[in-house]
Each structure stands twice: as C-alpha cells, then as structure tokens.
Amino acid sequence: MGDSIKIVFCGGGALRLLGVVDSILALENLAPNPQLVFMDLDLPRARTMAALATKVPAAARNMPDATATDALPGALDGADFVYCCIRVGSVTAMERDERIGARHGFHGHDDFGPSGVMLTARTVPVVLSIARQMEQRCPDAILLIFTNPITNMVDAVTRYTSIRSIGICPGVYNFMWDVDALFDTGVPVVSKFLNEGQVPPHKRLAVPHQERIADDFWTPRAVLQPRNVRHLIGITS
C-alpha cells in the first residue's frame, strides 16, 4: 500500500456519494490526497463519479486520486475502507417487492416487512461475496455498510466472515435530533441508539457524547485516529 488512504466505493455510480466524498476530502489532515476507487457494474456511471469527485468543493484543497472500475477484485487490493452502497436488483426489484406486499396488506419498506425479507435474500449473498473477497485482498480493511437492510447485512458479515463492519444509517442521526427537538433533552442519545440497535453486540460502536468510536475499530493506518475517523461516517461533535 502507498501512503494515501484508499477507499473503495462499491456501488460507486451512486450520485449520493458526492456528499460523502466532499466530506472526506474536507479532512485534509486526516486523508490527504486519498485514493478513491469507484467500483460499479455500470462503468460509465462509475467514470462519471470519479470525474465529479475531482470537482467537489473540497477537492480544490485536497485533490483525490479518483479512478473507476467494474472489476471488484483489483479494486479491493490494499484498501483501507470499503464503502458498500449497492441496491441488488435495482429500484425495479424493490418496487416489485413492495407491490407484492401491498397486495397482501403489508406496508412496503426496505428495512422490514415482506419487501425487507426479499431484499435481504437478494442482498446478503452479494455483501458476503464482497466481504469474502476483502478477506483475501484487504483483510485489515473496514467495511462500511450503507446498504439496507443494514442490520441484516452487518449481522451476516459478522457471523460468516472475519471482516470488521459498521452499519451506517442516517436514520440514527434523525432520531437523535428529533428526540432532542421534541423533548428538549439536551442529551446526545445517539450513543445508546447505536449501541443497542445498529451493530451486533460484540461489534457495537461506542460514541459517548458523540466524541469517539471504540479504538479497536480503527487500526488500518496510524494516521486514522479514532477521534477523527468519526467524521468519515458523518458523526460530528
């Protein structure tokens, strides 16, 4: 591995990743000139994202080495982080799942109900394949999962592979702010919510007062200090 942090985006053709990229590049002391690999089966989209990654505002101060590929094995070589943002079967399959559930009186969602079960059945094998390839090509990397149903994905990776994984769900932060707004608690509830709901018990996050993540999650590179890595996944003080 070189000196730069290497982050691989699986599902790298997703436009929503631009905000993530801009946030990472804004941390120029933490991740100077990172290697960003956009891997997607739709190679033209991945190439578009690699090009746009050099145009986000933070890139003016911290230019990434952004590349695109449709081949996962080579992309994973030497990775420090793998960010999984995939939708197996695309939106078309998800719409079909929700319509089937609706015909039988069930609300459609990608986290629960019949549609959540069908999405899990499609997605777990793919996420496990990614994790197993990581075991061979970047065993010390951390898998950041932004693929629903997130809890099921993290559970599968934890049970059946040696890869460390973290489930990332923006609903956690919505919950934190909503509770404070409703009850004026002034108490950061994100720690309790993360610890109890989003990650399996033996791989839970520890975010007391939103300040840090458990040290044992962050070992791929000395430059990645636990107090700083939280910014990569959107946890701010």
ABEGO torsion letter per residue (X at the ends): XBABBBBBBBGAABAAAAAAAAAAAABAAABBGBBBBBBBABAAAAAAAAAAAAABAAAAABBBBBBBBABAAAAABGBABBBBBBBBGEAAAAAAAAAAAAAAGBBBBAABEAAAAAAAAAAAAAAAAAAAAAAAABAABBBBBABOBAAAAAAAAAAABABBBBBBBAAAAAAAAAAAAAAGAGBBAAAAAAAAAABBAAABBBBBGGABBBAAABAABAABBAAAAAAAAGBBX
